Amino acid sequence: MSKMTEQIIQVIQAGGGVVIDAKSKMTEQLVEIASAAAQANVVVILKNSESKMTEHLVRIAQAGKGKVLFEI
């Protein structure tokens, strides 16, 4: 069972990096997660990111400020 967005953000805020299946979250949720990663200075890896449109990946990347890696 996948974790809720709020639970993932709690893990990130505690300093944990995470690997997430991009298909399992909406773009806005991934933007929130990426923003939390930037603030906590941890890395988030998005698997299956080819499932998202390029403009959505750009929004996620901007929110992550260098802390998001995309598996494409």
VEXMIGU-824723 format. One record per residue (C-alpha): chain; y, x, z. Coordinates in nm, 2 decimals, decimal comma. Layout:
# residues N
<rec ch="A" north="Y" east="X" up="Z"/>
...
//
This chain:
# residues 72
<rec ch="A" north="0,00" east="0,00" up="0,00"/>
<rec ch="A" north="0,34" east="0,14" up="-0,09"/>
<rec ch="A" north="0,61" east="0,18" up="0,16"/>
<rec ch="A" north="0,92" east="-0,04" up="0,16"/>
<rec ch="A" north="1,25" east="0,13" up="0,05"/>
<rec ch="A" north="1,39" east="0,12" up="0,40"/>
<rec ch="A" north="1,07" east="0,30" up="0,53"/>
<rec ch="A" north="1,10" east="0,57" up="0,27"/>
<rec ch="A" north="1,47" east="0,62" up="0,35"/>
<rec ch="A" north="1,37" east="0,66" up="0,72"/>
<rec ch="A" north="1,12" east="0,94" up="0,63"/>
<rec ch="A" north="1,39" east="1,11" up="0,41"/>
<rec ch="A" north="1,65" east="1,09" up="0,69"/>
<rec ch="A" north="1,40" east="1,26" up="0,92"/>
<rec ch="A" north="1,38" east="1,55" up="0,68"/>
<rec ch="A" north="1,07" east="1,46" up="0,48"/>
<rec ch="A" north="1,05" east="1,50" up="0,10"/>
<rec ch="A" north="0,86" east="1,23" up="-0,08"/>
<rec ch="A" north="0,68" east="1,17" up="-0,41"/>
<rec ch="A" north="0,73" east="0,82" up="-0,54"/>
<rec ch="A" north="0,59" east="0,63" up="-0,84"/>
<rec ch="A" north="0,90" east="0,52" up="-1,03"/>
<rec ch="A" north="0,71" east="0,21" up="-1,16"/>
<rec ch="A" north="0,68" east="0,08" up="-0,80"/>
<rec ch="A" north="1,05" east="0,05" up="-0,74"/>
<rec ch="A" north="1,35" east="-0,11" up="-0,91"/>
<rec ch="A" north="1,63" east="0,12" up="-1,03"/>
<rec ch="A" north="1,87" east="0,02" up="-0,75"/>
<rec ch="A" north="1,60" east="0,10" up="-0,49"/>
<rec ch="A" north="1,56" east="0,45" up="-0,65"/>
<rec ch="A" north="1,93" east="0,50" up="-0,65"/>
<rec ch="A" north="1,94" east="0,43" up="-0,27"/>
<rec ch="A" north="1,65" east="0,66" up="-0,21"/>
<rec ch="A" north="1,81" east="0,94" up="-0,42"/>
<rec ch="A" north="2,13" east="0,90" up="-0,23"/>
<rec ch="A" north="1,95" east="0,93" up="0,10"/>
<rec ch="A" north="1,78" east="1,25" up="-0,03"/>
<rec ch="A" north="2,11" east="1,40" up="-0,13"/>
<rec ch="A" north="2,26" east="1,33" up="0,22"/>
<rec ch="A" north="1,95" east="1,46" up="0,40"/>
<rec ch="A" north="1,92" east="1,76" up="0,16"/>
<rec ch="A" north="1,55" east="1,69" up="0,08"/>
<rec ch="A" north="1,37" east="1,66" up="-0,25"/>
<rec ch="A" north="1,24" east="1,34" up="-0,40"/>
<rec ch="A" north="0,99" east="1,36" up="-0,69"/>
<rec ch="A" north="0,96" east="1,06" up="-0,92"/>
<rec ch="A" north="0,63" east="1,02" up="-1,10"/>
<rec ch="A" north="0,60" east="0,80" up="-1,41"/>
<rec ch="A" north="0,98" east="0,82" up="-1,46"/>
<rec ch="A" north="0,92" east="0,77" up="-1,83"/>
<rec ch="A" north="0,89" east="0,40" up="-1,74"/>
<rec ch="A" north="1,27" east="0,39" up="-1,67"/>
<rec ch="A" north="1,54" east="0,38" up="-1,94"/>
<rec ch="A" north="1,74" east="0,70" up="-1,98"/>
<rec ch="A" north="2,06" east="0,55" up="-1,84"/>
<rec ch="A" north="1,87" east="0,45" up="-1,53"/>
<rec ch="A" north="1,74" east="0,80" up="-1,48"/>
<rec ch="A" north="2,10" east="0,93" up="-1,52"/>
<rec ch="A" north="2,22" east="0,69" up="-1,24"/>
<rec ch="A" north="1,93" east="0,80" up="-1,02"/>
<rec ch="A" north="2,01" east="1,17" up="-1,09"/>
<rec ch="A" north="2,38" east="1,12" up="-1,01"/>
<rec ch="A" north="2,30" east="0,96" up="-0,68"/>
<rec ch="A" north="2,05" east="1,24" up="-0,60"/>
<rec ch="A" north="2,30" east="1,52" up="-0,66"/>
<rec ch="A" north="2,03" east="1,77" up="-0,76"/>
<rec ch="A" north="1,76" east="1,65" up="-0,51"/>
<rec ch="A" north="1,56" east="1,44" up="-0,76"/>
<rec ch="A" north="1,29" east="1,57" up="-0,98"/>
<rec ch="A" north="1,16" east="1,36" up="-1,27"/>
<rec ch="A" north="0,81" east="1,38" up="-1,40"/>
<rec ch="A" north="0,85" east="1,28" up="-1,76"/>
//
